[in-house]
């Protein structure tokens, strides 16, 4: 269970509502609707076509970018015991980040979108039953969590189990358990997993705030 009280917030409702309005007018939405294939097949086809999933955009803009920040020169992470760069990247082209690496903001954003799609979104689409039909806010929160603690962990998580059962509110709460580093609860992770802070929306906050919102027709 979460340490604090998880509640719907106006800022998170606004973020999800804006994303849902955008979805109704995007090429992604029209392309998926036009496909006769099952949802998972249509999603792969859309990505092969170069389209970006709405859940990826929401996760990146409202959760991953604010919480990961931007580092243009590699720095040492004392918790994970490795170098990272850009928005928390630890590997570039399959190889570990080294201390002498540098990138531009545009290069970092492009790598982020590509990595979230292929290393986190598609593994969840393929590995978590009914993830692709979960509410947009649930998909985005799970992506942010997976980006932070790994796709493999997310696929095996209680959050994933509850999503498969369509128990979305419980799924939102379950992800808050991922709040430790080195075996200790980290206040920054509690904020990220739960209700965020004054400037940043938390994953559970966004997750529950989109459960009662409907995609515009």
N, CA, C and O of each residue as an XYZ file, in Angstrom:
868
protein
N       0.838     -1.194      0.000
C       0.000      0.000      0.000
C       0.876      1.247      0.000
O       1.999      1.221      0.504
N       0.367      2.329     -0.559
C       1.151      3.561     -0.584
C       1.380      4.117      0.821
O       0.609      3.844      1.742
N       2.430      4.886      0.968
C       2.734      5.513      2.252
C       1.763      6.655      2.522
O       1.298      6.813      3.651
N       1.456      7.438      1.520
C       0.529      8.564      1.653
C      -0.827      8.261      1.051
O      -1.073      7.151      0.579
N      -1.710      9.254      1.068
C      -3.056      9.109      0.503
C      -3.007      9.422     -0.988
O      -2.524     10.481     -1.389
N      -3.494      8.520     -1.788
C      -3.534      8.719     -3.233
C      -4.897      9.290     -3.612
O      -5.935      8.726     -3.266
N      -4.884     10.396     -4.313
C      -6.140     11.054     -4.658
C      -6.061     11.675     -6.050
O      -4.978     11.935     -6.574
N      -7.214     11.903     -6.622
C      -7.322     12.594     -7.896
C      -6.941     14.057     -7.690
O      -7.320     14.659     -6.686
N      -6.193     14.633     -8.634
C      -5.810     16.044     -8.516
C      -6.217     16.796     -9.778
O      -6.230     16.219    -10.866
N      -6.548     18.079     -9.644
C      -6.906     18.868    -10.831
C      -5.790     18.918    -11.865
O      -6.064     18.865    -13.064
N      -4.528     19.019    -11.426
C      -3.443     19.128    -12.401
C      -3.285     17.834    -13.208
O      -3.005     17.873    -14.406
N      -3.465     16.693    -12.544
C      -3.341     15.424    -13.249
C      -4.550     15.175    -14.150
O      -4.403     14.664    -15.261
N      -5.742     15.534    -13.674
C      -6.938     15.415    -14.517
C      -6.756     16.249    -15.780
O      -7.074     15.797    -16.880
N      -6.239     17.475    -15.619
C      -6.015     18.345    -16.765
C      -5.019     17.758    -17.751
O      -5.204     17.850    -18.965
N      -3.959     17.154    -17.218
C      -2.931     16.556    -18.082
C      -3.493     15.391    -18.891
O      -3.236     15.273    -20.089
N      -4.262     14.534    -18.225
C      -4.829     13.372    -18.920
C      -5.916     13.806    -19.902
O      -5.998     13.286    -21.015
N      -6.749     14.760    -19.484
C      -7.818     15.241    -20.362
C      -7.239     15.836    -21.643
O      -7.751     15.584    -22.734
N      -6.180     16.620    -21.513
C      -5.540     17.210    -22.698
C      -4.974     16.126    -23.605
O      -5.064     16.225    -24.829
N      -4.392     15.094    -23.004
C      -3.844     13.989    -23.793
C      -4.955     13.237    -24.527
O      -4.776     12.824    -25.673
N      -6.091     13.064    -23.872
C      -7.206     12.359    -24.503
C      -7.792     13.154    -25.671
O      -8.178     12.580    -26.689
N      -7.854     14.463    -25.517
C      -8.318     15.307    -26.623
C      -7.366     15.170    -27.806
O      -7.799     15.059    -28.953
N      -6.072     15.179    -27.520
C      -5.077     15.036    -28.583
C      -5.204     13.689    -29.278
O      -5.073     13.602    -30.499
N      -5.458     12.639    -28.503
C      -5.593     11.294    -29.074
C      -6.707     11.246    -30.106
O      -6.580     10.584    -31.136
N      -7.794     11.946    -29.829
C      -8.958     11.875    -30.716
C      -8.700     12.502    -32.081
O      -9.470     12.291    -33.018
N      -7.629     13.265    -32.196
C      -7.346     13.933    -33.465
C      -6.025     13.488    -34.093
O      -5.611     14.034    -35.115
N      -5.370     12.511    -33.496
C      -4.051     12.122    -34.002
C      -4.139     11.074    -35.115
O      -5.136     10.369    -35.267
N      -3.057     11.007    -35.876
C      -2.928      9.977    -36.902
C      -2.918      8.597    -36.259
O      -3.433      7.638    -36.835
N      -2.329      8.492    -35.060
C      -2.270      7.208    -34.353
C      -3.670      6.636    -34.177
O      -3.922      5.481    -34.519
N      -4.568      7.437    -33.649
C      -5.922      6.975    -33.363
C      -6.627      6.514    -34.637
O      -7.261      5.460    -34.662
N      -6.507      7.316    -35.687
C      -7.164      6.977    -36.954
C      -6.562      5.715    -37.561
O      -7.279      4.883    -38.118
N      -5.255      5.576    -37.454
C      -4.599      4.404    -38.039
C      -5.021      3.124    -37.312
O      -5.351      2.126    -37.953
N      -5.011      3.153    -35.983
C      -5.400      1.977    -35.205
C      -6.845      1.588    -35.523
O      -7.157      0.408    -35.686
N      -7.728      2.600    -35.611
C      -9.140      2.341    -35.876
C      -9.358      1.747    -37.264
O     -10.329      1.025    -37.491
N      -8.449      2.053    -38.194
C      -8.616      1.575    -39.564
C      -8.130      0.149    -39.772
O      -8.413     -0.462    -40.803
N      -7.400     -0.383    -38.796
C      -6.809     -1.713    -38.962
C      -7.800     -2.816    -38.581
O      -8.506     -2.688    -37.580
N      -7.861     -3.886    -39.357
C      -8.733     -5.015    -39.007
C      -8.061     -5.983    -38.034
O      -8.693     -6.932    -37.569
N      -6.777     -5.748    -37.721
C      -6.015     -6.672    -36.892
C      -6.394     -6.548    -35.413
O      -7.031     -5.574    -35.010
N      -6.000     -7.537    -34.609
C      -6.100     -7.392    -33.157
C      -5.279     -6.183    -32.705
O      -4.362     -5.753    -33.405
N      -5.613     -5.637    -31.535
C      -4.987     -4.402    -31.058
C      -3.467     -4.481    -31.035
O      -2.793     -3.547    -31.469
N      -2.925     -5.578    -30.538
C      -1.468     -5.692    -30.419
C      -0.803     -5.645    -31.795
O       0.230     -4.996    -31.961
N      -1.380     -6.319    -32.767
C      -0.831     -6.320    -34.128
C      -0.911     -4.916    -34.735
O       0.033     -4.457    -35.378
N      -2.036     -4.244    -34.529
C      -2.217     -2.897    -35.059
C      -1.214     -1.926    -34.442
O      -0.698     -1.041    -35.125
N      -0.943     -2.094    -33.164
C       0.021     -1.229    -32.478
C       1.413     -1.399    -33.070
O       2.096     -0.409    -33.334
N       1.837     -2.629    -33.280
C       3.146     -2.874    -33.889
C       3.212     -2.254    -35.291
O       4.229     -1.674    -35.671
N       2.130     -2.381    -36.046
C       2.101     -1.826    -37.393
C       2.202     -0.307    -37.368
O       2.895      0.285    -38.195
N       1.515      0.321    -36.426
C       1.552      1.782    -36.306
C       2.950      2.266    -35.952
O       3.417      3.273    -36.485
N       3.610      1.557    -35.062
C       4.973      1.932    -34.675
C       5.936      1.718    -35.830
O       6.827      2.536    -36.056
N       5.764      0.627    -36.561
C       6.597      0.390    -37.750
C       6.420      1.505    -38.771
O       7.327      1.798    -39.550
N       5.251      2.117    -38.758
C       4.947      3.212    -39.684
C       5.556      4.537    -39.204
O       5.530      5.536    -39.924
N       6.097      4.534    -37.998
C       6.734      5.739    -37.458
C       5.856      6.561    -36.540
O       6.216      7.685    -36.192
N       4.698      6.023    -36.135
C       3.792      6.753    -35.256
C       4.166      6.533    -33.790
O       4.689      5.481    -33.424
N       3.892      7.528    -32.965
C       4.217      7.454    -31.534
C       2.953      7.202    -30.729
O       1.989      7.955    -30.866
N       2.922      6.162    -29.888
C       1.739      5.869    -29.070
C       1.412      7.018    -28.116
O       2.325      7.584    -27.515
N       0.139      7.376    -27.962
C      -0.254      8.446    -27.034
C       0.215      8.202    -25.602
O       0.568      9.152    -24.903
N       0.226      6.951    -25.154
C       0.676      6.659    -23.793
C       2.143      7.010    -23.615
O       2.561      7.444    -22.541
N       2.920      6.820    -24.672
C       4.347      7.175    -24.626
C       4.500      8.689    -24.493
O       5.302      9.166    -23.690
N       3.734      9.441    -25.275
C       3.815     10.893    -25.213
C       3.414     11.407    -23.829
O       4.079     12.283    -23.275
N       2.326     10.862    -23.270
C       1.881     11.300    -21.947
C       2.911     10.953    -20.882
O       3.223     11.779    -20.025
N       3.433      9.750    -20.932
C       4.426      9.323    -19.947
C       5.679     10.185    -20.015
O       6.204     10.609    -18.986
N       6.155     10.442    -21.224
C       7.375     11.235    -21.387
C       7.164     12.666    -20.915
O       7.963     13.191    -20.140
N       6.091     13.297    -21.380
C       5.890     14.722    -21.095
C       5.546     15.010    -19.640
O       6.015     16.003    -19.083
N       4.739     14.161    -19.017
C       4.238     14.474    -17.683
C       4.919     13.705    -16.551
O       4.793     14.085    -15.387
N       5.637     12.631    -16.879
C       6.251     11.833    -15.818
C       7.761     11.641    -16.000
O       8.540     11.990    -15.113
N       8.162     11.105    -17.112
C       9.574     10.751    -17.270
C      10.477     11.982    -17.344
O      11.463     12.065    -16.612
N      10.155     12.936    -18.213
C      10.992     14.129    -18.322
C      11.077     14.909    -17.007
O      12.175     15.271    -16.585
N       9.948     15.174    -16.356
C      10.046     15.923    -15.096
C      10.847     15.203    -14.011
O      11.578     15.843    -13.255
N      10.713     13.873    -13.929
C      11.376     13.147    -12.844
C      12.814     12.762    -13.181
O      13.663     12.716    -12.291
N      13.093     12.493    -14.421
C      14.458     12.111    -14.784
C      15.363     13.319    -14.978
O      16.574     13.229    -14.774
N      14.779     14.456    -15.372
C      15.600     15.617    -15.628
C      16.427     15.447    -16.891
O      16.207     14.520    -17.671
N      17.385     16.356    -17.087
C      18.231     16.318    -18.282
C      19.683     16.536    -17.892
O      20.036     17.551    -17.292
N      20.514     15.569    -18.243
C      21.953     15.647    -17.981
C      22.669     15.447    -19.309
O      22.565     14.382    -19.916
N      23.392     16.457    -19.761
C      24.029     16.395    -21.075
C      25.422     15.789    -21.037
O      25.968     15.424    -22.078
N      25.998     15.678    -19.856
C      27.296     15.022    -19.684
C      27.133     13.890    -18.673
O      26.522     14.079    -17.621
N      27.674     12.725    -18.986
C      27.493     11.538    -18.142
C      27.870     11.819    -16.685
O      28.872     12.477    -16.406
N      27.044     11.305    -15.758
C      27.375     11.435    -14.338
C      27.135     10.111    -13.623
O      26.398      9.259    -14.120
N      27.740      9.941    -12.484
C      27.705      8.692    -11.730
C      26.487      8.656    -10.820
O      26.266      9.576    -10.033
N      25.688      7.579    -10.929
C      24.523      7.373    -10.065
C      24.942      6.493     -8.894
O      25.280      5.324     -9.080
N      24.919      7.050     -7.699
C      25.412      6.304     -6.538
C      24.481      5.171     -6.121
O      24.906      4.251     -5.422
N      23.210      5.227     -6.542
C      22.285      4.148     -6.193
C      22.451      2.948     -7.118
O      22.548      1.809     -6.661
N      22.484      3.214     -8.431
C      22.586      2.108     -9.394
C      24.029      1.709     -9.693
O      24.283      0.698    -10.348
N      24.983      2.528     -9.197
C      26.410      2.236     -9.384
C      26.790      2.172    -10.863
O      27.512      1.271    -11.287
N      26.299      3.132    -11.640
C      26.637      3.193    -13.060
C      26.480      4.635    -13.552
O      25.834      5.456    -12.900
N      27.073      4.929    -14.697
C      26.909      6.245    -15.304
C      25.576      6.306    -16.023
O      25.121      5.318    -16.600
N      24.951      7.480    -15.984
C      23.786      7.711    -16.827
C      23.916      9.081    -17.487
O      24.789      9.875    -17.136
N      23.034      9.342    -18.450
C      23.101     10.587    -19.222
C      21.720     10.885    -19.785
O      20.840     10.025    -19.773
N      21.533     12.087    -20.270
C      20.266     12.530    -20.860
C      19.136     12.429    -19.849
O      19.170     13.116    -18.828
N      18.141     11.596    -20.103
C      16.986     11.451    -19.217
C      17.042     10.114    -18.477
O      16.059      9.375    -18.427
N      18.202      9.820    -17.911
C      18.353      8.561    -17.180
C      18.844      7.406    -18.019
O      18.764      6.257    -17.583
N      19.355      7.676    -19.220
C      19.881      6.603    -20.067
C      21.127      5.990    -19.425
O      22.022      6.710    -18.983
N      21.177      4.675    -19.378
C      22.355      3.980    -18.856
C      23.088      3.192    -19.936
O      24.213      2.739    -19.725
N      22.443      3.030    -21.103
C      23.065      2.325    -22.222
C      22.770      3.081    -23.515
O      21.650      3.547    -23.728
N      23.762      3.198    -24.360
C      23.619      3.845    -25.661
C      24.059      2.845    -26.726
O      25.191      2.363    -26.713
N      23.145      2.541    -27.649
C      23.431      1.554    -28.704
C      23.903      0.221    -28.113
O      24.799     -0.434    -28.646
N      23.281     -0.153    -27.014
C      23.574     -1.442    -26.400
C      24.788     -1.471    -25.496
O      25.095     -2.508    -24.909
N      25.486     -0.348    -25.373
C      26.697     -0.322    -24.557
C      26.513      0.615    -23.368
O      25.795      1.609    -23.482
N      27.149      0.319    -22.218
C      27.011      1.172    -21.026
C      27.497      2.597    -21.291
O      28.452      2.814    -22.037
N      26.824      3.555    -20.670
C      27.264      4.941    -20.734
C      28.624      5.060    -20.046
O      28.841      4.479    -18.983
N      29.526      5.806    -20.651
C      30.848      6.034    -20.072
C      30.978      7.492    -19.649
O      30.215      8.347    -20.098
N      31.940      7.768    -18.790
C      32.039      9.074    -18.141
C      32.343     10.225    -19.096
O      32.135     11.383    -18.733
N      32.825      9.945    -20.304
C      33.196     11.005    -21.229
C      32.105     11.333    -22.248
O      32.331     12.164    -23.128
N      30.927     10.705    -22.156
C      29.863     10.917    -23.145
C      29.163     12.258    -22.956
O      28.958     12.702    -21.826
N      28.793     12.905    -24.068
C      27.982     14.127    -24.058
C      26.978     14.072    -25.215
O      27.260     13.484    -26.258
N      25.789     14.697    -25.023
C      24.774     14.760    -26.066
C      24.052     16.096    -26.008
O      24.098     16.785    -24.989
N      23.378     16.471    -27.105
C      22.564     17.680    -27.146
C      21.159     17.362    -26.618
O      20.779     16.192    -26.562
N      20.383     18.383    -26.231
C      19.004     18.135    -25.799
C      18.163     17.419    -26.854
O      17.380     16.529    -26.523
N      18.319     17.800    -28.118
C      17.539     17.153    -29.187
C      17.910     15.687    -29.329
O      17.039     14.842    -29.533
N      19.189     15.381    -29.222
C      19.634     13.992    -29.309
C      19.077     13.180    -28.143
O      18.676     12.027    -28.305
N      19.060     13.796    -26.976
C      18.535     13.111    -25.792
C      17.046     12.809    -25.935
O      16.601     11.710    -25.604
N      16.269     13.786    -26.430
C      14.822     13.579    -26.571
C      14.529     12.497    -27.603
O      13.644     11.666    -27.397
N      15.256     12.502    -28.695
C      15.037     11.488    -29.731
C      15.344     10.094    -29.202
O      14.609      9.147    -29.480
N      16.424      9.966    -28.443
C      16.774      8.671    -27.852
C      15.721      8.232    -26.846
O      15.400      7.048    -26.744
N      15.188      9.194    -26.106
C      14.187      8.877    -25.085
C      12.927      8.297    -25.717
O      12.433      7.255    -25.284
N      12.409      8.970    -26.740
C      11.194      8.484    -27.405
C      11.413      7.080    -27.961
O      10.588      6.188    -27.768
N      12.528      6.900    -28.647
C      12.834      5.601    -29.242
C      12.936      4.515    -28.172
O      12.413      3.414    -28.344
N      13.606      4.828    -27.079
C      13.806      3.816    -26.039
C      12.508      3.491    -25.305
O      12.238      2.326    -25.013
N      11.714      4.495    -25.008
C      10.448      4.227    -24.309
C       9.547      3.346    -25.166
O       8.902      2.431    -24.654
N       9.499      3.617    -26.460
C       8.661      2.798    -27.345
C       9.143      1.353    -27.378
O       8.360      0.429    -27.158
N      10.422      1.156    -27.652
C      10.916     -0.191    -27.940
C      11.353     -0.971    -26.699
O      11.261     -2.199    -26.684
N      11.820     -0.290    -25.674
C      12.306     -0.995    -24.482
C      11.258     -1.125    -23.388
O      11.412     -1.934    -22.473
N      10.185     -0.327    -23.475
C       9.205     -0.352    -22.396
C       7.767     -0.513    -22.893
O       7.040     -1.386    -22.420
N       7.356      0.330    -23.846
C       5.970      0.242    -24.305
C       5.673     -1.092    -24.985
O       4.735     -1.785    -24.590
N       6.443     -1.459    -25.986
C       6.165     -2.715    -26.694
C       6.309     -3.945    -25.796
O       5.492     -4.859    -25.903
N       7.318     -4.008    -24.911
C       7.361     -5.149    -23.993
C       6.121     -5.255    -23.113
O       5.683     -6.362    -22.797
N       5.547     -4.116    -22.710
C       4.329     -4.171    -21.902
C       3.126     -4.562    -22.766
O       2.276     -5.337    -22.329
N       3.054     -4.033    -23.978
C       1.974     -4.414    -24.902
C       1.985     -5.923    -25.145
O       0.939     -6.572    -25.136
N       3.183     -6.472    -25.363
C       3.317     -7.890    -25.672
C       3.290     -8.777    -24.434
O       2.881     -9.936    -24.512
N       3.719     -8.247    -23.295
C       3.926     -9.086    -22.117
C       2.911     -8.966    -21.008
O       2.923     -9.765    -20.072
N       2.027     -7.978    -21.091
C       0.995     -7.807    -20.064
C      -0.365     -7.855    -20.746
O      -0.720     -6.944    -21.494
N      -1.114     -8.895    -20.494
C      -2.417     -9.065    -21.139
C      -3.327     -7.873    -20.842
O      -3.521     -7.488    -19.689
N      -3.872     -7.306    -21.900
C      -4.816     -6.190    -21.856
C      -4.193     -4.859    -21.443
O      -4.911     -3.896    -21.176
N      -2.870     -4.799    -21.390
C      -2.230     -3.494    -21.132
C      -2.662     -2.478    -22.189
O      -2.940     -1.324    -21.863
N      -2.718     -2.897    -23.429
C      -2.995     -1.971    -24.531
C      -4.394     -1.384    -24.486
O      -4.646     -0.368    -25.134
N      -5.316     -1.989    -23.741
C      -6.672     -1.445    -23.654
C      -6.944     -0.812    -22.299
O      -8.070     -0.397    -22.026
N      -5.927     -0.733    -21.447
C      -6.074     -0.062    -20.149
C      -6.251      1.436    -20.373
O      -5.857      1.943    -21.423
N      -6.836      2.160    -19.409
C      -6.943      3.620    -19.542
C      -5.580      4.248    -19.828
O      -4.551      3.752    -19.369
N      -5.584      5.331    -20.582
C      -4.344      5.985    -20.979
C      -3.478      6.347    -19.779
O      -2.255      6.214    -19.835
N      -4.097      6.800    -18.701
C      -3.327      7.203    -17.521
C      -2.637      6.011    -16.873
O      -1.539      6.149    -16.333
N      -3.268      4.849    -16.921
C      -2.663      3.635    -16.361
C      -1.469      3.216    -17.211
O      -0.403      2.896    -16.685
N      -1.654      3.221    -18.524
C      -0.549      2.871    -19.415
C       0.652      3.797    -19.193
O       1.790      3.335    -19.108
N       0.394      5.097    -19.099
C       1.477      6.065    -18.937
C       2.191      5.891    -17.601
O       3.419      5.951    -17.542
N       1.431      5.676    -16.527
C       2.047      5.485    -15.217
C       2.919      4.234    -15.198
O       4.009      4.234    -14.626
N       2.427      3.169    -15.829
C       3.220      1.943    -15.890
C       4.487      2.140    -16.707
O       5.528      1.573    -16.376
N       4.416      2.929    -17.761
C       5.602      3.219    -18.565
C       6.650      3.968    -17.756
O       7.838      3.650    -17.813
N       6.199      4.963    -17.004
C       7.126      5.717    -16.165
C       7.779      4.819    -15.129
O       8.980      4.913    -14.875
N       6.972      3.944    -14.533
C       7.528      3.004    -13.568
C       8.527      2.069    -14.204
O       9.608      1.835    -13.663
N       8.158      1.523    -15.377
C       9.057      0.600    -16.070
C      10.356      1.285    -16.464
O      11.426      0.681    -16.385
N      10.272      2.541    -16.887
C      11.468      3.282    -17.264
C      12.408      3.439    -16.064
O      13.629      3.457    -16.216
N      11.825      3.551    -14.883
C      12.605      3.764    -13.673
C      13.134      2.471    -13.061
O      14.268      2.431    -12.584
N      12.306      1.391    -13.073
C      12.763      0.158    -12.414
C      12.808     -1.063    -13.329
O      13.106     -2.165    -12.869
N      12.516     -0.883    -14.618
C      12.720     -1.955    -15.571
C      11.444     -2.586    -16.103
O      10.476     -2.773    -15.365
N      11.451     -2.914    -17.397
C      10.291     -3.548    -18.030
C      10.062     -4.950    -17.496
O       8.917     -5.370    -17.331
N      11.151     -5.688    -17.219
C      11.002     -7.055    -16.717
C      10.284     -7.066    -15.378
O       9.400     -7.890    -15.142
N      10.670     -6.145    -14.505
C      10.007     -6.055    -13.209
C       8.553     -5.652    -13.345
O       7.694     -6.159    -12.624
N       8.275     -4.749    -14.260
C       6.895     -4.299    -14.440
C       6.013     -5.424    -14.970
O       4.872     -5.570    -14.533
N       6.524     -6.217    -15.901
C       5.721     -7.303    -16.467
C       5.340     -8.344    -15.422
O       4.287     -8.974    -15.527
N       6.194     -8.528    -14.412
C       5.938     -9.520    -13.364
C       5.276     -8.918    -12.132
O       5.015     -9.626    -11.160
N       5.005     -7.632    -12.165
C       4.549     -6.909    -10.979
C       3.082     -7.176    -10.645
O       2.317     -7.673    -11.472
N       2.718     -6.836     -9.425
C       1.316     -6.896     -9.015
C       0.499     -5.886     -9.807
O      -0.680     -6.115    -10.079
N       1.118     -4.770    -10.178
C       0.437     -3.790    -11.018
C      -0.038     -4.437    -12.313
O      -1.191     -4.267    -12.710
N       0.842     -5.173    -12.966
C       0.485     -5.854    -14.209
C      -0.633     -6.870    -13.989
O      -1.540     -6.992    -14.812
N      -0.562     -7.586    -12.891
C      -1.598     -8.580    -12.595
C      -2.966     -7.918    -12.454
O      -3.968     -8.443    -12.939
N      -3.003     -6.774    -11.794
C      -4.278     -6.076    -11.611
C      -4.772     -5.455    -12.917
O      -5.979     -5.383    -13.143
N      -3.867     -5.012    -13.769
C      -4.269     -4.477    -15.072
C      -4.910     -5.575    -15.908
O      -5.924     -5.338    -16.566
N      -4.338     -6.761    -15.891
C      -4.913     -7.889    -16.626
C      -6.314     -8.220    -16.135
O      -7.161     -8.671    -16.907
N      -6.555     -7.994    -14.843
C      -7.891     -8.228    -14.270
C      -8.817     -7.025    -14.457
O      -9.985     -7.072    -14.070
N      -8.293     -5.948    -15.050
C      -9.026     -4.690    -15.243
C      -9.352     -4.026    -13.908
O     -10.330     -3.287    -13.805
N      -8.552     -4.281    -12.906
C      -8.707     -3.647    -11.595
C      -7.737     -2.466    -11.532
O      -6.686     -2.531    -10.894
N      -8.120     -1.396    -12.210
C      -7.179     -0.326    -12.489
C      -6.799      0.510    -11.270
O      -5.631      0.869    -11.117
N      -7.731      0.818    -10.423
C      -7.404      1.621     -9.239
C      -6.419      0.869     -8.355
O      -5.464      1.455     -7.845
N      -6.646     -0.403     -8.176
C      -5.730     -1.217     -7.374
C      -4.363     -1.294     -8.046
O      -3.334     -1.308     -7.370
N      -4.355     -1.344     -9.364
C      -3.085     -1.358    -10.097
C      -2.306     -0.070     -9.846
O      -1.090     -0.103     -9.652
N      -3.004      1.062     -9.849
C      -2.344      2.341     -9.580
C      -1.676      2.342     -8.211
O      -0.557      2.834     -8.059
N      -2.362      1.792     -7.223
C      -1.817      1.760     -5.864
C      -0.660      0.773     -5.749
O       0.299      1.020     -5.017
N      -0.747     -0.338     -6.465
C       0.276     -1.382     -6.351
C       1.650     -0.885     -6.776
O       2.659     -1.286     -6.198
N       1.698     -0.013     -7.784
C       3.000      0.446     -8.272
C       3.749      1.275     -7.233
O       4.970      1.409     -7.323
N       3.050      1.830     -6.257
C       3.714      2.654     -5.246
C       4.686      1.848     -4.389
O       5.501      2.426     -3.669
N       4.608      0.524     -4.458
C       5.520     -0.316     -3.671
C       6.968     -0.219     -4.164
O       7.893     -0.566     -3.430
N       7.168      0.242     -5.382
C       8.522      0.362     -5.945
C       9.151      1.679     -5.494
O       9.370      2.584     -6.300
N       9.432      1.772     -4.221
C       9.926      3.038     -3.653
C      11.273      2.893     -2.938
O      11.649      3.746     -2.133
N      11.991      1.816     -3.236
C      13.246      1.550     -2.529
C      14.441      1.540     -3.485
O      14.297      1.249     -4.673
N      15.611      1.859     -2.955
C      16.882      1.733     -3.652
C      17.895      1.272     -2.622
O      17.997      1.858     -1.544
N      18.642      0.229     -2.944
C      19.584     -0.303     -1.977
C      18.902     -0.855     -0.745
O      19.496     -0.881      0.334
N      17.654     -1.302     -0.889
C      16.913     -1.871      0.228
C      16.284     -0.854      1.161
O      15.652     -1.235      2.147
N      16.442      0.437      0.873
C      15.897      1.478      1.735
C      14.864      2.313      0.986
O      15.007      2.578     -0.207
N      13.811      2.725      1.714
C      12.817      3.619      1.124
C      13.467      4.967      0.848
O      14.096      5.558      1.727
N      13.309      5.446     -0.379
C      13.902      6.718     -0.794
C      12.785      7.756     -0.926
O      11.860      7.553     -1.712
N      12.846      8.860     -0.179
C      11.776      9.865     -0.241
C      11.462     10.337     -1.659
O      10.298     10.545     -1.999
N      12.491     10.507     -2.484
C      12.243     10.948     -3.853
C      11.448      9.935     -4.660
O      10.624     10.306     -5.496
N      11.697      8.647     -4.407
C      10.936      7.606     -5.099
C       9.503      7.538     -4.582
O       8.582      7.265     -5.352
N       9.305      7.780     -3.300
C       7.946      7.822     -2.744
C       7.152      8.918     -3.443
O       5.999      8.707     -3.821
N       7.761     10.084     -3.615
C       7.080     11.183     -4.295
C       6.775     10.823     -5.746
O       5.673     11.066     -6.237
N       7.751     10.247     -6.418
C       7.538      9.880     -7.828
C       6.435      8.837     -7.950
O       5.561      8.969     -8.806
N       6.455      7.819     -7.124
C       5.468      6.745     -7.197
C       4.080      7.214     -6.774
O       3.080      6.689     -7.265
N       4.000      8.197     -5.869
C       2.706      8.554     -5.279
C       2.139      9.878     -5.800
O       1.601      9.914     -6.906
N       2.247     10.962     -5.030
C       1.558     12.206     -5.346
C       2.471     13.320     -5.833
O       2.057     14.478     -5.896
N       3.711     12.982     -6.177
C       4.598     13.979     -6.738
C       5.005     15.047     -5.740
O       5.024     14.811     -4.532
N       5.332     16.228     -6.260
C       5.686     17.363     -5.419
C       5.053     18.613     -6.019
O       4.164     18.514     -6.864
N       5.502     19.777     -5.590
C       4.859     21.011     -6.037
C       4.966     21.225     -7.538
O       4.081     21.832     -8.140
N       6.032     20.735     -8.145
C       6.249     20.955     -9.571
C       5.920     19.749    -10.442
O       5.667     19.907    -11.636
N       5.917     18.541     -9.865
C       5.827     17.330    -10.678
C       4.669     16.434    -10.245
O       4.419     16.244     -9.055
N       3.968     15.885    -11.247
C       2.875     14.948    -10.994
C       3.463     13.586    -10.644
O       4.440     13.155    -11.256
N       2.875     12.909     -9.665
C       3.294     11.562     -9.303
C       2.614     10.517    -10.182
O       1.573     10.781    -10.784
N       3.209      9.331    -10.249
C       2.669      8.272    -11.103
C       1.279      7.830    -10.653
O       0.372      7.731    -11.480
N       1.095      7.564     -9.363
C      -0.228      7.141     -8.885
C      -1.246      8.265     -9.032
O      -2.413      8.023     -9.342
N      -0.800      9.482     -8.809
C      -1.661     10.660     -8.979
C      -2.210     10.725    -10.401
O      -3.415     10.882    -10.596
N      -1.330     10.604    -11.392
C      -1.770     10.611    -12.792
C      -2.639      9.399    -13.081
O      -3.669      9.505    -13.745
N      -2.217      8.254    -12.579
C      -2.899      6.983    -12.834
C      -4.370      7.042    -12.435
O      -5.248      6.741    -13.243
N      -4.640      7.431    -11.183
C      -6.034      7.439    -10.709
C      -6.825      8.598    -11.284
O      -8.049      8.520    -11.390
N      -6.142      9.675    -11.659
C      -6.851     10.858    -12.147
C      -7.443     10.671    -13.536
O      -8.284     11.463    -13.962
N      -7.017      9.639    -14.244
C      -7.566      9.394    -15.572
C      -8.593      8.288    -15.639
O      -9.104      7.986    -16.717
N      -8.908      7.676    -14.510
C      -9.774      6.496    -14.548
C     -11.218      6.805    -14.924
O     -11.899      5.960    -15.506
N     -11.690      7.999    -14.601
C     -13.083      8.336    -14.891
C     -13.234      9.208    -16.134
O     -14.332      9.662    -16.454
N     -12.121      9.438    -16.832
C     -12.185     10.276    -18.027
C     -12.418      9.412    -19.262
O     -11.868      8.317    -19.378
N     -13.222      9.906    -20.161
C     -13.533      9.181    -21.391
C     -12.897      9.896    -22.578
O     -12.816     11.124    -22.611
N     -12.449      9.110    -23.549
C     -11.868      9.688    -24.749
C     -12.963     10.392    -25.545
O     -14.021      9.812    -25.790
N     -12.712     11.657    -25.955
C     -13.719     12.368    -26.759
C     -14.017     11.630    -28.064
O     -13.132     11.024    -28.669
N     -15.257     11.695    -28.475
C     -15.651     11.030    -29.732
C     -15.549     12.031    -30.893
O     -15.834     11.679    -32.037
